[in-house]
Amino acid sequence: MPSAETTSTVWPAIPTPAQLRAGPPIRLAPGRHLTLTGADQGSSDWFTELANTLHGIDVTHPHGTGHSRADIVVDIDPSQPGPSPSGIDPRPHPHAAEHYRLVASTAGIRITAASPAAAFRALSTTAQILEVREGQVWAHAATVADVPRYAWRGLSLDVARHFLPAADIRSVIDLLALYGLNVLHLHLTDTEGWRLESRTWPALTRSETSGARNYYTRAEFNDLVAYAARRQVTIIPEVDLPGHTGSAIDAYPDLEGDRPARHPRLRFLHPDVDLARSFATDVVREFAEIAPGPFLHIGGDEPFGMHYEDYARFVHHVHTVARESGKRVVGWQETARTGVLDHRDVVQYWLDLPDEFDPEAIKTTVPSEYHPLVDHAAETFRAAPGDPPAAVRSGVPLLMSPNSRIYLDRPYSEQAATSSQEHDRSRLGLPAYRPTTLEQSYSWTPDGLAAEIAPEGATVAGVEAAMWGETLTSMDDLAFLLLPRLVGVAERAWSRSPAPWRTHQATWNTQARFWSALSFNGYFQVDR
């Protein structure tokens, strides 16, 4: 499709459509009420809730004759031609088309969608172009033809280090759905906690706090999976093995066997410990059971302190169990070193700036007891540039999550608009990361970066931002780090012709009220 084409009017929706001809606002209805017909149940329910949440508009769904006179009419037409997104489809039912055409005029809004998934995307755009003026509903006149750039468009969310209740996860899902993101990758296990109920190893989620539950029951997790599915979002659970397993070893010390870690902070599961292999088999099978789509994330990052051969053997074991459980595998980029993954799997690229890790500089800032940990970490990071080419040689697609651009726990460079937020800016975000500007986070291209890190020719699976929880204490903290950067991720993941930086930045003015309406009141506000 050709590049987006607009008038001088700022298009208020994100992401930018593939093809757009926009006009001035038009009155759509004389009161705070709209009628919608033709959409499937899931899309109708989503739009009804969204229009009310974002604008206070009531939506009804008339039956019988006269559907063409409704304010918004959806026609689902599987024969509608349109290009397909590139990359790897992470959904339980892949290849459901997402392209649509939308015309907003004085006659109403008319949508032709290639599938229910496409209708959902079109109605998410529709909700963003509405506004209420003096008790009447207005919309931006436009002709839109749209299709996503990448099939995989996601957010990785760390709930192991900072646990988020199910209600907060639902708010995150709503935010993803609004902006066309379709994956919520939940990092459920780490040294700081194990957040999914286990039938076979129940002590993993034994809470040390006074009666407070800090994990998801299997029933609760299944409810989240269903909630996400209704919003065209697929949840991909991650069980992180063999490193980052301190909480598991705390719960079951025998998992270490007679092979204690080389440093108390560097605990991992060893392939020669029978109990550790049995444990991995059990938990991978449990995670595979609750993964709704074709993929299961097995972690595999930062195997600090492990000998390479031991690491490769353990990844091979976990990969085999996942495959036997009917899942394709996602692994952090270090798993590319093992040669275990193939074209059916995905390597998640994240170590974009290995030169950031200066072990000698770091040793001057930490006690000497941590120096072995720093040395082990340096070994891992030094090998990072070889990971993408190794993945390409094995035919494994790259999921682009560069820490320099879309690790959303990276501190902000810009000064905040208020003294309170300036205080938050000083405490939120991983201190080891160099602060970056919002423009730096936005100004990159997934295909361009892939060509830099793997000149042999990488297949880009898609784009996934990451939010790690080391500094989070509340939902407002999450909002502060997540927004406005997440909408830039959505733009890069969806748009075939992303908006120039200044245009994208200007669109935030129309979006910030949506973030508050969706319970993300603490979003970062830049001092202008």
N, C-alpha and C positions, 0 to 999 in steps of 0.2 A: 504493500500500500504506500502511497506517497506520504510525504511529511505532513505533519499537522499544519493546518492553514486556518488562521484566525483573523478576526478584526482586531481593532485596538482594545476592545473590551477584554478584560482579564477573564479567562475561562476559570470558573470557580471550583472545578472538580479535579481530583487527583486519583489515579494517574492520567497523564495526557493521552487522549485517544490517538490511534494511528492516523485517523483522518477526521478533520474537524472543520466545519464552517459555522462560526458562531455569530449571533446577532444580539440585539438589545433585549432586555427583559420584556416578557409579555405576561399579561394577566391570564392565569390558568383557571381560576375558580373564584367566585365572588365571596366565599367564606372560607373558614379554616377546615375545609372538607374536600376530599378527592374521591373519585370512584376509579377502581382498577378492575379490569377484566382480562381473561386470557392467560394469566400466569399460572404456573403450577402452584401447589399448596405451599411448598417450602419458600418459594420466592415471594408469594403473596404475603405470607406471615412475616417474612423478614422486612419487606417494604412497609407493611402496616406498622410494625414496631419501630422501624427506623424513622419514618416520617413523623411519628408521634414524639419520639425521643428527641430528635434533632430540631423539630419545628413546632411541635404541638398541633400537628395536623391529624385529623381523623380520616381514616381510609375505609371505605366500604367496598363490597364486592357484589354488585348487582347480578342477578340471574335473569334468565328469560331473554326476550327480544331486546333489540336496541343496544347491544354491547358496543357497537361502533361509536355510540355517542358518549361513552365513558371518557373521563378525563385522561386516563392512561390505558391504552390497549396494547396487549402483548400477543404476538402471533409466534408460536414456536414452530419453526419450519426446518426440519433436519436437512432438507435439500438445499438450504441457503449456502451458496459457495463462499469460501473464505480460506485464507491460509491457516496453517497449523503452527502453534508455537514450537520453538526448538527446545532441545534438552530432553530431560527425563521426566516422565509424568509420575508423580508420587501418589496419585489418588487410588482408592480401592477399585474404582471403575475407570481406568485410564482411557484416554482418547475421546472423552465426552467434549465436544466442541465448545469453545467459549467465545466465538465471534458473534457479533450482533450489529444491527443498524438501528439507530435512534433518531427520530425526527421530532423536534419540539417546535410547535407553531401555535398560532391562535386557535387552530382546530383541536389542539390537545397534543399529547405525547403518544407517538406510535412507535412501537418497538417490534422488530423482527429478529428473533433469536434462533440460533441453530440448535439449541438444546435448553433444558431447564437450567443447566449451569450458566449458559450464556444469558438467559433471562435474569438470573440472579445478579450477574455482573452489570447488566444494563440498568436494573432497578437500583443498584448501589450508586451508579452514576446519577440516575434521576434524582435520588434523594439529596445529592450534593448540589444540584443546580436549582433546587427549590428555595424560596424564601417567603416569609409572610410580611406583608406591608399593610398596615392599617386594617388588619383582620382579613386580608385577602391573600390568596396563594398566587405567587408569581413564579415564573421559571425563565431561564435564559433560553432564548430561541437558538436552535442549533440543528445541524445535521451531522450526525456522528456515525462513523464506521470504525469498529474497534476489534482488536484481537490481541492477546498478550504476546510479548516477545519471548518469554521463557515459560515452560510448563511448570517449573518448580520455583515458587516464590514464597519464601518463608522467614520465620523468626525462630531462633533457638533461644529458649528461656531456661535459665538456671533456677530451679526450685529446690535444689539440694542445699545450697548454701543459704538461701533465704526462702523459706517456705511460703507459698502463696495459697490461701484458701481457695476452694473451688469457685466461689463467687468472683474472686479477682481474676481467676483464669478465664471465666466466662466473659468478663469485660475485655480481656486481651483478645479473645477470639472475635468479639464484636468489632474491635478496632481493626484487626487483620481483614475481616470480611469487608469492611467499608472500603478498604483501599486495594482490593483485588489480590491480597496475599492468601495463599491456599495451604500453607503448612505451618503447624505449630510443633516444633521439635522440643520436647520436654526433657531436659537434663535432670533425671530423677535420682541419680545416685552419685555420691562423691564422698570424700573423707569426712565432710561435715554432716552428712545425713543420708538416709535411705528413705525415699518418700513414696514407695509403693508397697502396699501390703503384700506379704509373701505367705503362701500356704505352707511351703516346705521349710522355710527358715524364718519362723515368726519373730525371733528376737531382733531381726533387722530393723523393725519399726517400733521397738519398745521405747517409749518416750521417757526422757530423763527429767522432764519438767512436770510440775504438779498437775497431772491430769490433762494437760493440753495435748490434743492430738495434732501431730505435725507430719502427717502422711496422708495419702489418699487410699481409702479402702478400694478394693477391686470394683465394687458396685459404684462407688463415687467416680472412679476413673472411667468406667463404662458410660456413665451418664455424661461426663465431659466429652467423650468420644462422640456420643450421639448428638450432643449440643453442637459440637463443632461441625459434624456432618451436615446438619440442617443449615449451616452457614457456609457450606462449600469449603470447609477447612478440614484437612486431614491431620490428625495428631500422630506424630512419630515419636514413640518413647525411646529413651536412651538408657541402657544399662552400661556403665562405664567400667571396662575391664581391660587389662589386669591391674593397671594402676588406679589411683584415686579410690582405693578400696578401704581406707582407714576405718570408716564407720562399720563396714562388714567385719573387719578383723577385730574391732572393739567388741562387737556382739558375739563373735565366734573366734576366739583367739587361736584355736587349733587350725584355722585356715592357713596360718603361717607354717605349720608343721615344725620341722627342725631347721628351717631356713629363715631365720630372722632377717629383717631388713638391714642393709649396710648403714643406714642412719634411721633414727626413730621417726623422722619426718618422711621417709621414703619407703612406705610400705606398699607391697604389691602381692599378687597371687602368683605362685610359682608352678610351672607345669609339672614338676616332679612330685608335688604334694597331692596325693590322691583326693584328699578331702576338698582341696581347692578346685580341682577339675570337676568333681561331683557338684560342688556348689555352683560353679559356672554353668554347668549343664542344666541344673534345676532352674536358676534364675533366668537364663536366656529363654528357656522354654516358657516360663511364666510370662515374660515380657512379650514373647512372640504371640501368646494367646490373646493379649489385650491390644496388640497393634492392629488397627483396622485396615491399613493399606498393605501394599506389597513389601514395604521396607521396615527394617528394625535397625536402630543405631546401636553399635556395640562399643562405642567410645574408642579406646585404644590410644588416647593422647598421653603425652608426657610420661612415658614409662621410665621415669627417673630411677637410676640405680639398677635396672635390669640389664643383664647381658643380652646382646642382640639375639642370640640363638634361642634363649629362653623366652624372650618377648615374641619372637616369630612363632614358636611352637604354641604358645598360649593363644595368640590371635588365630592360628590355624584351627585350634580346638573350638574356640568360640564360633568362628565362622562356620565350621562344619555343623555345629549344633543348630545355628540359626538357619542354615540351608535345609537341614533335616526337618526343621519346624515350618518349612514352607516360605521362608522369608529371604528376600534379597537384603544385602547388607550395606549400611552406611558406616564408614569409619573416619575418624579424624585423620589428617593427612599422614601422620606417622605410620599408619597401617599400610601405606603404599610401599614401605621398605621391606615388607614381608613377602611380597609376591603372591599373597593369598587371594586377593580380590581379583575379579575379572570384569568383563563388560557388563555383566548383570548387576554389578554393585556400583557404589558411588564413594569417591574419596572427597572429604570435606576439607578444602584448602583454607588455612587460616594464618599460617606463619608468614606473613607478608613482609615483615621487617626483622630478619634475624640479626641485623646489625644493632638493633635496639638493645639486645641482651649483651651487656658488657660485664663479664663475670668479675673482673678485677675491680671495677668501679662499684659493683654491688657489694663485694666483700668489705669495702670500707664502711658500709652502712649497716651491716648486720654482725651479730656476735660470731666469734670464731667457730662455735659449734655448728653453725649453719653453712660454713664454707664448703664442706663436702656436698651438701645439697646443691649449692650454686654450681659446683664443678659438674655434677651429674646433669643438671639442667643445661649447662653450656654444651655438653656433648650432644644432647638431643637437638638443640637449636642449630648447631653447626651443620648438622646433616639435612636441615630443612630444605635448602635449595634443590636438593636432588629428588625430593618427593614428587613434585608434579611430573617431571620427565619419567620417573619410574611408573607413575600411574598411567601415563600415555602409552608407555611400552607394553603395559599389560592390558591396554584397551579399556581402562577404567575412566568414566567421565568425572569431571571435577565440579563439585558444588562450590561456588565462589562465596567465601566468607572472609575476605581479607581483614585481618585485625587492624590494619592501618586506616581502613575506610569505614567498615560497618560492624566493628565491635562497639556496641552502643554503650558499653561501660567505660569508654575512653573519656577522660575529662574534656570539658569545653575550653576553647581558647578565649572566646568572646566574654566580655564582662556582662553579668546579668543586669536586668533592669531594676532590681530592688536589692536592698541590703540583705534581706532575708535570703533571697535566691543566691546572692553572692556568697553568703555563708555556705549554702548548700553546694555551690560550685566547688568550694574548697574541700569539702568532705566526700563528695560523691564521685565515683569513677576510680578505677584502679590506679593508685599512685605511680606504679611502675611504667604506665603508659604516658608518652608525651602528649600533652593536650593538642587537639586539632580544632580547626574552625569548622563550622557547619558547611561552608563551601567545599572544603577539602573532603569532607565525608561524602558529599554529593557528586563531586566532579571526577568520575572515573567511569570506565566502561568494562563490563565483565568480559566481553570477547577480547578487548584490547589487553587487559591484564593477563588473561589466559595465554595470549600470544607471547607476552613477555616472559612468563614463568615456564612455559612449555613450548618453545619454538617449533618442536616437531609436529605440533598440531593437536591441541586438546579438544575434546568434546566437552562443552560447558553444559552441565546438568541443569543449572539454574543459579539462583541467588538466594542466600540466606543470611540475614543479620544475626548477631549473637548478643545476648544480654546476660552477663554474668553477675552473680549476686553478692560478691564479697562485701560491698559497701552499702547494700540496701537495708533499710530498716522499716519501710512502709510502702504503701501503694503510691503515695505522693513521690517518694524517691524514685520508684520505677517510672512514673510519668515524667519526671524531670530528665532522666537519662534517655527515655524512649522517644520523646517528642521534643522538637519536630523532626528528628533525624529519621525516624521510621518511615515517614511519608516520602522522604527522599529515596529510601530503599525500595519502596513500592514503585516509585517512578522508574528507577533503573531496572527493576525486575519485569515490569509490565510494558513500558512504553518503547515502541520502535523508534520514536523520535522524541526523546526526553526534552522537556522544556529547558531553555537556557536558565542558568542559575538565578538571575535576577527575576525572571518570570516565575520560576518555581517559588522563590522566596516571597514574592508578592502574593501568591496564592494562599500562603499561611494565614493571611488576614481573614480569609473566608472560612478557614478550617478550624481555627482555635476554639471557636464556640462549640464545634462538634466534639472536640476532645473533652471539654468540660462536661458536655451532656452525657458522654460515655464513661464518666467517672475518672477522667485523667486530668484533674484540676491542677496538679502540680507541674505541668509542662514548663520547660525552660523558656524564659522570656528574655530576649536579647536586648541589651541597652542600645538604643538607636540614636 
